[in-house]
Amino acid sequence: MKILLINPPQTFYPGSDQPAGNLPLGLMYLAAVLEQSGYKTEILDAFMTEDAFVKDGKNLRVGMPFEQIKAEISSRKPDIVGIAGPFTCQIEHSLKVSAIAKEVDPDILTVVGGPHVTVVPEGFLKRQKTLTSV
């Protein structure tokens, strides 16, 4: 079984701190445990990639373009995609990556984790259902 863990792009809004090169430690911890349990695991850090700063009006989007994320998922052919949901203000990117994984292969099991999903699980699931049923 192949597992792909994804750190999605993020948007920085006016007044927010500038992006910093943080390692996706949560995903790294998960990958270590999964590998010790015998799963083939990869991490796609779609947030901190070179030349990935795009000005969108007053906002700054940092990370891999969604088309490239789709190509990465397609080429790696995972059975499971785990997606970080680091902050409530960034959850839309996690939802978008989840939808992309399902576009690539509807049978890919998608899992989103992080503080937002933990605090408001029902709201998250309703929001995801709204996105995927449109």
N, C-alpha and C positions, 0 to 999 in steps of 0.2 A: 504494500500500500504506500502510495506517494502522497506526501503532505507538503503543501506550499503555504508558508506564512507570509503575509503581505503587510508591510507598513505603508499605508496609503499616502497620497499627496496631502498637503495641507494648504489652507488659505490664511493669510495674515491680513487682518483688517486694520484700518487707520487707528493709530494709538496703541497697537499691540507691539510687543517686543519683536525685534528682528529674529529671523530663524537662526537657530544654533545647531551645530552638527552633533546631535545626540544619537547615541547608539540605541537601537530598538531592543533594550535589555529584556523587556517582557517576552518578546518573541524569541530572543536568544535563549532565555531560560526554558521556554516551552520546547524549543527545538532540541535542546540538550536532553530533556526528559524523554521526548518522543524518540530520539535516536537511541538512547539507552534502552528503550523498550522495543527496539528493533524496527522502527519505522524509518523509511527513507524520507528525510526532511530537508527542505531548502527554505531560505529566507529571500524574499524580494523586497529590498528597501526602496520603495517607489517614492519615498519622501526625499531623502538626501541623495540626489543624483546630480552629476555635473551638468551644467548648462540647463538647469531646470527651473529658472526663475522667470515667471511670466507676469507682467503687469496687466491687471484686469481692472481698468478704471482706477479707483483709489486702493484696490486690494492687490495683494501680491500672492500669486499661486506658486507654490514651491513643490516640485516633484515631477515625476515621469508623466508624460501625456497619457490619457486613458487608452488611446489606441495602442500605445506601446505596452501598457499593462496587459491589454487583451492579447497581444502577440506573445508576451511572456507566458501567460497562462496557457495559451494554445500550444506553444512549443514544449513546455514542461510537462504537460498532460497529468496534472495531479488528480488524485481521487478526492482529496479534501483540500479546501482553501480556508485557512484561518486568517482573519483580518483584524488588525488592531483598530480600536475605536478610542483614541486617546482622550478626546475632549468632546463635550456636547457640541461646541461650535464647529467641530470638524466631522461630525457623524455623517453628514451628507456624502463625504468622500468615501467613507467605509461602505455606505449603502450602494454607491455607484460601483465600487469594486466588486461587491457581492453580485450585483445585477450583471456585470460584465462576465463574471465567472459562470453564471447561469446561461449567458448568451453563448459562451464557448462550448459548454456542455451542460445541459439541464440536469444531468445525473451527478455533477460535482456537488458534494456536500459542502455547504458554506457555513462558516461559524464566525461570528463577530464577538469580540470580547473587549473589555475595558470598563472604565468607570461609568460611562453613560448607560451602557447596556445593563450593567449591574444595578444601577439605581432606578432606572425606568424601563424594565424589561417589556411590560405590556405595551407601553407607548412606542417603544422601538419596533416591536413586532407589527403593530398596526401601521406604523410609518412604512416599514419595509413592504408590507402587503399592498399598501396604496401604490408604491412605486412599481411593483412587479405586475400589478393587475391593470395598469393603464395601457 
